[in-house]
Amino acid sequence: MKCSFVRFAVLACGLLMLVSGLSGCGSSSHPAPVQTAAKAEYVYAANLNQVTGFTVNQTTGALSALSNVLGPNGAGDMVADPSANFLYVSDFAGAIDAYAINAATGGLTPISGSPFQVGSGTGPYGLAIDSVGKFLFLTHVNTQSIYVFTRDANTGALTSVPSSPFAANDPWQLVVHPSDNFLYASNTYDLMGSISAYAIDRSTGALTEIAGSPFTTVAGWPGPSGLAISSSGKFLYAGLGGTANANHLVAAFSIDSSTGALTPVSGSPFTTGDGPFRVVLDQSGKYLYTANSHGNTISAFAIDSSTGALTAMSGSPFTTGNFPFALAMDPVGKFLYTANQDSGDISGFSVNATTGALTPLPSSPFSGLIGPTNMVIVKIP
C-alpha cells in the first residue's frame, strides 16, 4: 500500500500571538500523519468464454465478484502489464484478447484491435511479459513456436516483432528472468522433460536460444509446466505436472546470471503433490507453493536462500477445491488463491508471514466460475 503524508507548517509566532493572545512563541504540535486509502486490488480468472473479475478485500482476503466480460473460446493463460493498465488473455482458438483495466472499478473493456490474431489454427497458450512491459511473449503449442510482440504503452495494442515467431520445442508456459535478459519455456511434451532458455534482445525482442538449451528436468518424466523464478533471479522452479499421467515432482535449478544457463540444484527434483501444473513463489523468495491439480491440494515449501533446495512445510499439503488448475499470490504475499477447475470456485488462504503456512479464509471458497483455466492478481500501483 502506498501512502502519503500531509504535513502542516507551524504558524508564525506573531500570528499565534494574535490568535491566542499569548505574549510569546510557544511550542506547537504537528497533527498525526494522514494515510491515503489503499490502492485497489483485483483477481481475474479465465473461464469458459468469459473473464471473471473480483475485488480483493486487502484486510480479510475476501473476494467480491465484479461483472463478467466476454473472453477466449479456448483455455487461456493471463498476464497484466506492470502498470496494471491492461490485461492479456490467450485464446487457444488462435488469438490474444486484450482489455483495458478500470483502476477505480476493476472493469474490463476490450481495446481497439482486440482480439489480436496469432498465426493460423489453434495453439496460443502461455503468456509472459517483461518487467517494464515492453514485450509480450506467447507460446504457440501446435506450431511449436514462441511469438513476441511489442506493446503500445498508451493503448495496449500489440505488434509482432521482426522474425517472430521463433522456433521452440513443445512450449507450454513461460517466465521472464527479473533482469529481462532471459526467457524460459517449459517443454511439456518433450520426453526429456526439458526447459528451453533464450536470450532476449532488449532492443528488438528477438530470441536466441542460449548454449546448453534445452535443459533436462528428469529424463523419462515428461510434463514440465508451471515455471517460477525467485525475485533475486538466482533460482528457477518447474512443476512437473505430467502429460498422460500425473507427476509429483518439482525441478529446481540455479541460474547463471551472465549466460542464463541452468544447473540442477542439489537434491532436485523434490517431491510434491500429484499434478503440480502451477508454481508460485512469494515476493521474498522464502516460500514456494504448487497447485496439485490431481490431488486437490497445495504443497508448501521453505526455500534455502543459499542453495535453492526445498523443504516441505509443516502442515503441508493444504486442501483446496476440486482440480486447482491456477495459482496466484497477492503482491505482498499476504494471501494465496487457487482457481479450481472442476468445482468452479476459488480457494483462498492467508499466508503466515513467519512460517509461510496457509490458513483457509473464513469466507472461502468463492463461487462464480465455469471451468477456470488461469488466474492473475492485479494491484493498482
C-alpha positions as semicolon CSV with decimal commas, in nm:
position;residue;x (nm);y (nm);z (nm)
1;M;0,000;0,000;0,000
2;K;0,138;0,336;-0,097
3;C;0,072;0,611;0,148
4;S;0,144;0,982;0,155
5;F;0,176;1,211;0,449
6;V;0,043;1,564;0,480
7;R;0,240;1,795;0,698
8;F;0,115;2,131;0,820
9;A;0,353;2,423;0,864
10;V;0,388;2,579;1,205
11;L;0,212;2,916;1,218
12;A;0,432;3,221;1,258
13;C;0,492;3,337;1,611
14;G;0,322;3,672;1,556
15;L;0,005;3,505;1,424
16;L;-0,004;3,281;1,729
17;M;0,008;3,590;1,949
18;L;-0,280;3,750;1,764
19;V;-0,499;3,442;1,777
20;S;-0,423;3,315;2,123
21;G;-0,326;3,635;2,299
22;L;-0,004;3,476;2,412
23;S;0,287;3,707;2,490
24;G;0,546;3,490;2,325
25;C;0,603;3,197;2,094
26;G;0,522;2,856;2,237
27;S;0,582;2,512;2,103
28;S;0,326;2,370;1,863
29;S;0,250;2,005;1,790
30;H;0,206;1,853;1,444
31;P;-0,112;1,663;1,360
32;A;-0,081;1,289;1,312
33;P;0,018;1,180;0,958
34;V;-0,279;1,112;0,732
35;Q;-0,277;0,791;0,528
36;T;-0,435;0,771;0,187
37;A;-0,676;0,490;0,104
38;A;-0,528;0,158;-0,011
39;K;-0,496;0,116;-0,384
40;A;-0,743;-0,136;-0,525
41;E;-0,653;-0,499;-0,591
42;Y;-0,838;-0,731;-0,830
43;V;-0,841;-1,101;-0,920
44;Y;-0,923;-1,205;-1,276
45;A;-0,994;-1,563;-1,384
46;A;-1,018;-1,703;-1,736
47;N;-1,341;-1,906;-1,765
48;L;-1,533;-2,071;-2,043
49;N;-1,597;-1,787;-2,293
50;Q;-1,553;-1,517;-2,032
51;V;-1,320;-1,341;-1,790
52;T;-1,450;-1,305;-1,435
53;G;-1,324;-1,032;-1,205
54;F;-1,322;-0,999;-0,826
55;T;-1,234;-0,718;-0,589
56;V;-0,991;-0,820;-0,313
57;N;-1,056;-0,708;0,044
58;Q;-0,696;-0,634;0,139
59;T;-0,768;-0,681;0,510
60;T;-0,954;-1,013;0,503
61;G;-0,866;-1,153;0,160
62;A;-1,234;-1,199;0,076
63;L;-1,333;-1,172;-0,292
64;S;-1,636;-0,981;-0,420
65;A;-1,749;-1,061;-0,774
66;L;-1,741;-0,799;-1,049
67;S;-1,925;-0,828;-1,379
68;N;-1,804;-1,075;-1,643
69;V;-1,678;-0,985;-1,989
70;L;-1,660;-1,200;-2,299
71;G;-1,334;-1,392;-2,310
72;P;-1,149;-1,659;-2,507
73;N;-1,327;-1,961;-2,652
74;G;-1,043;-2,190;-2,550
75;A;-0,820;-2,240;-2,245
76;G;-0,638;-1,917;-2,174
77;D;-0,331;-1,801;-1,989
78;M;-0,331;-1,448;-1,841
79;V;-0,089;-1,165;-1,771
80;A;-0,122;-0,797;-1,680
81;D;0,125;-0,525;-1,777
82;P;0,345;-0,387;-1,495
83;S;0,148;-0,061;-1,481
84;A;-0,179;-0,253;-1,430
85;N;-0,341;-0,074;-1,721
86;F;-0,402;-0,374;-1,946
87;L;-0,487;-0,744;-1,917
88;Y;-0,400;-1,003;-2,184
89;V;-0,566;-1,344;-2,216
90;S;-0,457;-1,608;-2,465
91;D;-0,725;-1,783;-2,667
92;F;-0,631;-2,137;-2,773
93;A;-0,856;-2,088;-3,076
94;G;-0,593;-1,858;-3,226
95;A;-0,577;-1,513;-3,067
96;I;-0,491;-1,287;-2,774
97;D;-0,773;-1,094;-2,609
98;A;-0,665;-0,758;-2,465
99;Y;-0,854;-0,541;-2,216
100;A;-0,810;-0,201;-2,054
101;I;-0,841;-0,217;-1,674
102;N;-1,050;0,047;-1,498
103;A;-0,838;0,127;-1,194
104;A;-1,133;0,253;-0,991
105;T;-1,382;-0,027;-1,060
106;G;-1,179;-0,320;-1,192
107;G;-1,398;-0,333;-1,501
108;L;-1,250;-0,461;-1,827
109;T;-1,301;-0,307;-2,172
110;P;-1,168;-0,469;-2,492
111;I;-0,910;-0,242;-2,652
112;S;-0,909;-0,139;-3,015
113;G;-0,789;-0,423;-3,237
114;S;-0,869;-0,697;-2,985
115;P;-0,868;-0,990;-3,029
116;F;-0,524;-0,997;-3,195
117;Q;-0,496;-1,296;-3,426
118;V;-0,190;-1,518;-3,380
119;G;-0,068;-1,747;-3,655
120;S;-0,312;-1,989;-3,812
121;G;-0,515;-2,255;-3,639
122;T;-0,530;-2,337;-3,271
123;G;-0,245;-2,329;-3,022
124;P;-0,182;-1,997;-2,838
125;Y;-0,135;-2,055;-2,467
126;G;0,145;-1,942;-2,232
127;L;0,195;-1,570;-2,176
128;A;0,471;-1,366;-2,013
129;I;0,572;-1,000;-2,006
130;D;0,897;-0,828;-1,917
131;S;0,931;-0,609;-1,607
132;V;0,887;-0,280;-1,797
133;G;0,606;-0,403;-2,020
134;K;0,794;-0,355;-2,345
135;F;0,749;-0,707;-2,484
136;L;0,477;-0,970;-2,461
137;F;0,570;-1,336;-2,520
138;L;0,332;-1,616;-2,623
139;T;0,374;-1,990;-2,674
140;H;0,200;-2,150;-2,971
141;V;0,166;-2,517;-2,887
142;N;0,066;-2,658;-3,225
143;T;0,324;-2,470;-3,432
144;Q;0,595;-2,527;-3,166
145;S;0,696;-2,163;-3,161
146;I;0,712;-1,852;-2,945
147;Y;0,561;-1,527;-3,066
148;V;0,698;-1,193;-2,949
149;F;0,509;-0,863;-2,960
150;T;0,591;-0,505;-2,877
151;R;0,330;-0,325;-2,668
152;D;0,198;0,025;-2,712
153;A;0,216;0,156;-2,354
154;N;-0,069;0,401;-2,414
155;T;-0,320;0,184;-2,599
156;G;-0,209;-0,170;-2,507
157;A;-0,202;-0,269;-2,876
158;L;0,029;-0,549;-2,988
159;T;0,266;-0,554;-3,287
160;S;0,464;-0,859;-3,390
161;V;0,842;-0,806;-3,375
162;P;1,061;-0,883;-3,680
163;S;1,146;-1,253;-3,723
164;S;0,864;-1,361;-3,489
165;P;0,768;-1,640;-3,430
166;F;1,080;-1,816;-3,302
167;A;1,127;-2,193;-3,312
168;A;1,059;-2,379;-2,987
169;N;1,024;-2,735;-2,858
170;D;0,670;-2,816;-2,742
171;P;0,648;-2,493;-2,537
172;W;0,370;-2,456;-2,283
173;Q;0,437;-2,194;-2,018
174;L;0,682;-1,904;-2,000
175;V;0,866;-1,694;-1,743
176;V;1,093;-1,391;-1,787
177;H;1,404;-1,352;-1,572
178;P;1,390;-1,044;-1,340
179;S;1,684;-0,895;-1,534
180;D;1,470;-0,910;-1,853
181;N;1,768;-1,073;-2,026
182;F;1,634;-1,428;-2,046
183;L;1,312;-1,613;-2,127
184;Y;1,237;-1,971;-2,021
185;A;0,981;-2,211;-2,172
186;S;0,859;-2,540;-2,025
187;N;0,853;-2,809;-2,294
188;T;0,558;-3,008;-2,173
189;Y;0,555;-3,293;-2,423
190;D;0,929;-3,332;-2,457
191;L;1,034;-3,682;-2,348
192;M;1,336;-3,537;-2,166
193;G;1,108;-3,309;-1,966
194;S;1,317;-3,012;-2,074
195;I;1,319;-2,634;-2,031
196;S;1,435;-2,412;-2,316
197;A;1,621;-2,087;-2,243
198;Y;1,653;-1,783;-2,468
199;A;1,848;-1,459;-2,457
200;I;1,621;-1,158;-2,518
201;D;1,743;-0,876;-2,740
202;R;1,637;-0,576;-2,529
203;S;1,616;-0,354;-2,838
204;T;1,418;-0,575;-3,075
205;G;1,266;-0,851;-2,860
206;A;1,429;-1,118;-3,076
207;L;1,503;-1,452;-2,908
208;T;1,825;-1,653;-2,936
209;E;1,847;-1,994;-2,770
210;I;2,140;-1,998;-2,527
211;A;2,421;-2,252;-2,513
212;G;2,320;-2,579;-2,347
213;S;1,948;-2,529;-2,403
214;P;1,721;-2,719;-2,366
215;F;1,797;-2,823;-2,008
216;T;1,665;-3,158;-1,884
217;T;1,449;-3,175;-1,572
218;V;1,408;-3,551;-1,527
219;A;1,457;-3,780;-1,823
220;G;1,158;-4,003;-1,881
221;W;0,931;-3,774;-1,680
222;P;0,770;-3,555;-1,945
223;G;0,544;-3,278;-1,833
224;P;0,719;-2,963;-1,707
225;S;0,451;-2,698;-1,694
226;G;0,439;-2,420;-1,436
227;L;0,754;-2,208;-1,402
228;A;0,862;-1,960;-1,136
229;I;1,182;-1,762;-1,074
230;S;1,287;-1,619;-0,738
231;S;1,280;-1,240;-0,713
232;S;1,659;-1,249;-0,670
233;G;1,688;-1,420;-1,009
234;K;1,904;-1,696;-0,858
235;F;1,670;-1,995;-0,889
236;L;1,414;-2,137;-1,132
237;Y;1,150;-2,395;-1,038
238;A;0,938;-2,612;-1,266
239;G;0,635;-2,814;-1,165
240;L;0,638;-3,149;-1,345
241;G;0,265;-3,178;-1,386
242;G;0,273;-3,471;-1,624
243;T;0,117;-3,536;-1,964
244;A;-0,062;-3,870;-1,996
245;N;-0,016;-3,939;-1,625
246;A;0,014;-3,709;-1,325
247;N;0,363;-3,647;-1,198
248;H;0,453;-3,533;-0,850
249;L;0,787;-3,354;-0,870
250;V;0,933;-3,002;-0,868
251;A;1,262;-2,948;-1,052
252;A;1,493;-2,676;-0,918
253;F;1,779;-2,500;-1,097
254;S;2,032;-2,231;-1,019
255;I;2,059;-1,964;-1,289
256;D;2,386;-1,827;-1,426
257;S;2,328;-1,451;-1,414
258;S;2,563;-1,391;-1,708
259;T;2,456;-1,661;-1,952
260;G;2,112;-1,769;-1,828
261;A;2,224;-2,133;-1,819
262;L;2,055;-2,369;-1,575
263;T;2,225;-2,606;-1,330
264;P;2,020;-2,855;-1,122
265;V;2,003;-2,775;-0,751
266;S;2,137;-3,049;-0,524
267;G;1,852;-3,280;-0,431
268;S;1,638;-3,186;-0,731
269;P;1,374;-3,293;-0,816
270;F;1,171;-3,257;-0,496
271;T;0,853;-3,449;-0,420
272;T;0,522;-3,262;-0,416
273;G;0,155;-3,349;-0,477
274;D;0,008;-3,502;-0,792
275;G;-0,016;-3,277;-1,096
276;P;0,173;-2,960;-0,994
277;F;0,073;-2,764;-1,304
278;R;0,127;-2,426;-1,136
279;V;0,410;-2,299;-0,917
280;V;0,438;-1,967;-0,734
281;L;0,692;-1,804;-0,502
282;D;0,632;-1,529;-0,252
283;Q;0,799;-1,195;-0,318
284;S;1,064;-1,252;-0,052
285;G;1,174;-1,576;-0,218
286;K;1,139;-1,767;0,109
287;Y;0,845;-1,994;0,016
288;L;0,728;-2,196;-0,283
289;Y;0,380;-2,335;-0,345
290;T;0,247;-2,585;-0,601
291;A;-0,116;-2,630;-0,704
292;N;-0,161;-3,007;-0,722
293;S;-0,447;-3,049;-0,967
294;H;-0,486;-3,424;-0,930
295;G;-0,457;-3,415;-0,553
296;N;-0,684;-3,118;-0,478
297;T;-0,413;-2,967;-0,259
298;I;-0,143;-2,701;-0,233
299;S;0,203;-2,815;-0,129
300;A;0,419;-2,560;0,053
301;F;0,797;-2,548;0,085
302;A;1,062;-2,336;0,254
303;I;1,344;-2,234;0,019
304;D;1,708;-2,241;0,122
305;S;1,825;-1,895;0,014
306;S;2,181;-2,016;-0,043
307;T;2,123;-2,342;-0,231
308;G;1,765;-2,318;-0,361
309;A;1,678;-2,654;-0,203
310;L;1,319;-2,713;-0,092
311;T;1,197;-2,838;0,247
312;A;0,833;-2,939;0,291
313;M;0,650;-2,710;0,531
314;S;0,477;-2,834;0,846
315;G;0,107;-2,892;0,776
316;S;0,159;-2,927;0,401
317;P;-0,028;-3,016;0,185
318;F;-0,330;-2,788;0,231
319;T;-0,674;-2,881;0,093
320;T;-0,829;-2,685;-0,196
321;G;-1,134;-2,724;-0,416
322;N;-1,152;-2,979;-0,697
323;F;-0,871;-2,970;-0,956
324;P;-0,685;-2,649;-0,863
325;F;-0,550;-2,558;-1,205
326;A;-0,446;-2,197;-1,137
327;L;-0,248;-2,043;-0,855
328;A;-0,181;-1,678;-0,767
329;M;-0,037;-1,485;-0,472
330;D;-0,108;-1,122;-0,397
331;P;0,195;-0,892;-0,447
332;V;0,273;-0,851;-0,077
333;G;0,245;-1,223;-0,003
334;K;-0,047;-1,194;0,237
335;F;-0,299;-1,414;0,050
336;L;-0,282;-1,713;-0,184
337;Y;-0,561;-1,832;-0,415
338;T;-0,632;-2,133;-0,638
339;A;-0,888;-2,137;-0,918
340;N;-1,046;-2,482;-0,906
341;Q;-1,144;-2,606;-1,249
342;D;-1,384;-2,886;-1,156
343;S;-1,561;-2,721;-0,861
344;G;-1,583;-2,384;-1,040
345;D;-1,464;-2,172;-0,749
346;I;-1,162;-2,009;-0,585
347;S;-0,999;-2,130;-0,264
348;G;-0,839;-1,852;-0,060
349;F;-0,575;-1,872;0,212
350;S;-0,395;-1,632;0,441
351;V;-0,018;-1,677;0,447
352;N;0,170;-1,678;0,778
353;A;0,442;-1,417;0,735
354;T;0,679;-1,604;0,968
355;T;0,633;-1,965;0,861
356;G;0,462;-1,945;0,520
357;A;0,188;-2,181;0,640
358;L;-0,161;-2,147;0,493
359;T;-0,491;-2,095;0,673
360;P;-0,820;-2,110;0,476
361;L;-1,003;-1,778;0,465
362;P;-1,333;-1,787;0,659
363;S;-1,534;-1,693;0,350
364;S;-1,357;-1,937;0,117
365;P;-1,438;-2,080;-0,136
366;F;-1,561;-1,803;-0,365
367;S;-1,801;-1,920;-0,635
368;G;-1,896;-1,793;-0,979
369;L;-1,651;-1,961;-1,218
370;I;-1,702;-2,207;-1,504
371;G;-1,402;-2,435;-1,559
372;P;-1,133;-2,175;-1,484
373;T;-0,802;-2,226;-1,663
374;N;-0,595;-1,948;-1,516
375;M;-0,593;-1,655;-1,276
376;V;-0,396;-1,336;-1,216
377;I;-0,389;-1,079;-0,936
378;V;-0,360;-0,712;-1,033
379;K;-0,274;-0,444;-0,777
380;I;-0,326;-0,086;-0,888
381;P;0,005;0,100;-0,835
